[in-house]
């Protein structure tokens, strides 16, 4: 799997490259210091995954993510956003821009490697605190959400809705299979159907659809998010 690293800090770019190149199945094919460079290199190198700093000069990570995910020639490229704080005000914007996952910069190296593999395999990955931030976004904007037209789930089967609920909770394919007592292959089939029916690029956008449609509701304050 080929990885492009985009971060304005030379030390972090170098450190990420060391971690990624330390395993046999991953390789860093390029490094960018600005958002604009990240987009240019993504188009030149066609990496499998881009590790994208959310705040960079020369076009931030949100603009770069939007440019990459909106380029039809890069439809197989996935973006994982790296953020310093789980309360970063740009997290939701990056999700809407098409990011497939979010990790904090203090993530353990093994989790980072696992994240790259999972994103490449078609899953989405959120640090628990970042997923909580996304949920809070919907709590804070409940009235605004109700005022605009929400996506419809009328075309989904009951089982597809059950799977969508689990996806919105951040569960992996294996976890969903265990919770719903179905095979992993069946989970993948349902997720494929969900992506098609909801015109979603990936699982991250399924999370958005689950909340915006009202299928999943944020938990009351004081309860721990999944």
C-alpha positions as CSV (number, residue, x, y, z in Angstrom):
1,X,0.0,0.0,0.0
2,X,1.3,3.4,-1.0
3,X,1.0,6.3,1.4
4,X,1.4,10.0,0.9
5,X,2.3,12.1,4.0
6,X,1.1,15.7,4.1
7,X,2.2,17.8,7.1
8,X,3.9,21.2,7.3
9,X,6.2,20.0,10.1
10,X,9.4,18.4,8.7
11,X,10.0,16.4,11.9
12,X,6.5,14.9,11.9
13,X,6.7,14.0,8.2
14,X,10.0,12.3,8.8
15,X,8.7,10.5,11.9
16,X,5.6,9.2,10.0
17,X,7.7,8.0,7.2
18,X,9.9,6.0,9.6
19,X,6.9,4.4,11.2
20,X,5.2,3.5,7.9
21,X,8.3,2.3,6.1
22,X,9.1,0.0,9.1
23,X,6.6,-2.6,7.9
24,X,6.6,-4.7,4.8
25,X,3.2,-3.9,3.4
26,X,3.3,-0.1,3.5
27,X,5.6,2.4,1.8
28,X,5.7,6.2,1.8
29,X,5.8,7.3,-1.8
30,X,5.8,11.1,-1.2
31,X,5.7,13.9,1.3
32,X,4.0,17.3,1.1
33,X,4.4,20.4,3.2
34,X,1.3,22.3,2.0
35,X,-2.2,21.4,1.0
36,X,-1.6,22.4,-2.6
37,X,1.5,20.2,-2.8
38,X,-0.6,17.3,-1.4
39,X,-3.1,17.6,-4.2
40,X,-0.4,17.8,-6.8
41,X,1.5,14.8,-5.5
42,X,-1.8,12.8,-5.1
43,X,-2.5,13.4,-8.8
44,X,1.1,12.4,-9.8
45,X,1.6,9.5,-7.5
46,X,-1.9,8.0,-7.1
47,X,-1.3,6.8,-3.5
48,X,-3.7,4.4,-1.8
49,X,-3.9,6.5,1.3
50,X,-3.1,10.1,2.1
51,X,-2.2,11.1,5.7
52,X,-3.4,14.7,5.8
53,X,-2.6,17.3,8.3
54,X,-5.7,19.4,8.9
55,X,-3.9,22.7,9.2
56,X,-1.3,23.6,6.6
57,X,-0.2,26.7,4.7
58,X,-0.8,26.9,0.9
59,X,-4.3,25.4,1.1
60,X,-5.3,23.7,4.4
61,X,-6.1,20.0,4.8
62,X,-9.8,20.5,4.2
63,X,-9.4,22.2,0.9
64,X,-6.8,19.6,-0.1
65,X,-9.1,16.7,1.0
66,X,-12.0,18.2,-1.0
67,X,-9.8,18.5,-4.1
68,X,-8.6,14.9,-3.9
69,X,-12.0,13.3,-3.1
70,X,-13.7,15.5,-5.8
71,X,-11.2,14.4,-8.5
72,X,-12.7,11.6,-10.5
73,X,-9.3,10.3,-11.4
74,X,-8.5,9.8,-7.7
75,X,-11.7,8.0,-6.7
76,X,-9.7,5.1,-5.2
77,X,-7.5,7.5,-3.0
78,X,-8.5,7.6,0.6
79,X,-7.7,10.5,3.0
80,X,-7.0,10.1,6.7
81,X,-7.0,13.4,8.5
82,X,-4.4,14.0,11.3
83,X,-5.5,16.5,14.0
84,X,-3.8,17.7,17.1
85,X,-6.9,18.1,19.2
86,X,-10.2,16.2,19.2
87,X,-12.1,19.5,19.5
88,X,-10.5,21.0,16.3
89,X,-13.1,23.2,14.7
90,X,-12.2,21.8,11.3
91,X,-13.0,18.1,12.0
92,X,-16.5,18.2,10.7
93,X,-15.5,20.3,7.7
94,X,-12.9,17.6,6.8
95,X,-15.5,14.9,7.1
96,X,-17.9,16.7,4.8
97,X,-15.0,17.2,2.4
98,X,-14.7,13.5,2.1
99,X,-12.1,12.3,4.7
100,X,-12.4,8.6,5.4
101,X,-11.0,8.7,8.9
102,X,-9.5,10.8,11.7
103,X,-6.6,10.2,14.0
104,X,-5.0,12.3,16.7
105,X,-1.4,13.1,16.3
106,X,-0.5,11.3,19.6
107,X,-1.9,8.0,18.2
108,X,0.2,5.0,19.0
109,X,2.2,3.9,15.9
110,X,0.6,0.5,15.8
111,X,-2.8,2.1,15.7
112,X,-1.7,4.4,12.9
113,X,-0.6,1.4,10.8
114,X,-3.8,-0.4,11.5
115,X,-5.7,2.7,10.5
116,X,-4.0,2.9,7.1
117,X,-4.7,-0.8,6.4
118,X,-8.4,-0.5,7.4
119,X,-8.9,2.7,5.4
120,X,-7.4,1.0,2.4
121,X,-9.7,-2.0,2.9
122,X,-12.7,0.3,2.7
123,X,-13.5,0.9,6.3
124,X,-13.6,4.3,8.1
125,X,-11.8,5.0,11.3
126,X,-12.4,7.6,14.0
127,X,-10.5,8.2,17.2
128,X,-13.2,7.7,19.9
129,X,-12.8,11.4,21.0
130,X,-13.1,12.6,17.4
131,X,-16.3,10.5,16.8
132,X,-17.6,12.1,20.0
133,X,-16.9,15.5,18.5
134,X,-18.9,14.6,15.4
135,X,-21.8,13.6,17.5
136,X,-21.6,16.8,19.5
137,X,-21.8,18.7,16.2
138,X,-25.3,17.2,15.7
139,X,-26.3,18.0,19.2
140,X,-25.3,21.7,18.8
141,X,-27.0,22.0,15.4
142,X,-30.1,20.0,16.0
143,X,-32.5,22.8,15.2
144,X,-30.5,23.7,12.0
145,X,-30.6,20.0,11.0
146,X,-34.4,19.8,11.5
147,X,-34.8,22.9,9.3
148,X,-33.1,21.5,6.2
149,X,-34.1,18.6,4.1
150,X,-32.7,15.4,5.6
151,X,-31.6,12.5,3.5
152,X,-34.2,9.8,3.1
153,X,-33.7,6.2,4.0
154,X,-37.0,5.0,2.4
155,X,-35.1,2.7,0.0
156,X,-33.2,0.8,2.7
157,X,-34.3,-2.6,4.1
158,X,-34.6,-3.1,7.8
159,X,-31.4,-5.0,7.9
160,X,-29.5,-2.3,6.0
161,X,-30.8,0.3,8.5
162,X,-29.5,-2.0,11.3
163,X,-26.1,-2.1,9.7
164,X,-26.1,1.6,9.1
165,X,-26.7,2.2,12.9
166,X,-23.6,0.1,13.7
167,X,-21.5,1.9,11.1
168,X,-22.5,5.2,12.7
169,X,-21.3,3.8,16.0
170,X,-17.8,3.3,14.6
171,X,-17.9,-0.5,14.5
172,X,-15.7,-2.5,12.2
173,X,-17.1,-5.2,9.8
174,X,-16.1,-7.9,12.3
175,X,-17.8,-6.1,15.1
176,X,-21.0,-5.6,13.1
177,X,-21.1,-9.2,12.2
178,X,-20.9,-10.2,15.8
179,X,-23.5,-7.8,17.0
180,X,-26.0,-8.7,14.3
181,X,-25.1,-12.4,14.2
182,X,-24.4,-12.4,10.5
183,X,-21.3,-13.2,8.5
184,X,-18.6,-10.6,7.6
185,X,-19.4,-11.3,3.9
186,X,-23.0,-10.4,4.5
187,X,-22.0,-7.2,6.3
188,X,-19.8,-6.2,3.3
189,X,-22.8,-6.8,1.0
190,X,-25.1,-4.6,3.1
191,X,-22.5,-1.9,3.3
192,X,-22.0,-2.0,-0.5
193,X,-25.8,-1.6,-0.9
194,X,-25.8,1.3,1.5
195,X,-23.0,3.1,-0.4
196,X,-25.0,2.7,-3.6
197,X,-28.4,3.6,-2.3
198,X,-27.2,6.6,-0.4
199,X,-24.7,7.7,-3.1
200,X,-22.0,7.8,-0.4
201,X,-18.3,7.7,-1.2
202,X,-17.4,5.7,1.8
203,X,-18.3,4.7,5.4
204,X,-17.6,8.2,6.7
205,X,-20.3,9.6,4.6
206,X,-22.6,6.9,5.8
207,X,-22.1,8.2,9.3
208,X,-23.2,11.6,8.1
209,X,-26.3,10.1,6.5
210,X,-27.2,8.2,9.7
211,X,-27.3,11.3,11.8
212,X,-28.7,13.7,9.3
213,X,-31.6,11.3,8.5
214,X,-32.4,11.0,12.2
215,X,-31.8,7.2,12.2
216,X,-29.2,7.7,14.8
217,X,-29.5,10.3,17.6
218,X,-26.7,11.7,19.8
219,X,-26.7,10.2,23.2
220,X,-27.7,12.5,26.1
221,X,-25.0,14.3,27.9
222,X,-23.3,12.2,30.6
223,X,-23.4,9.0,28.6
224,X,-20.4,7.6,26.9
225,X,-20.4,7.5,23.1
226,X,-19.7,4.3,21.2
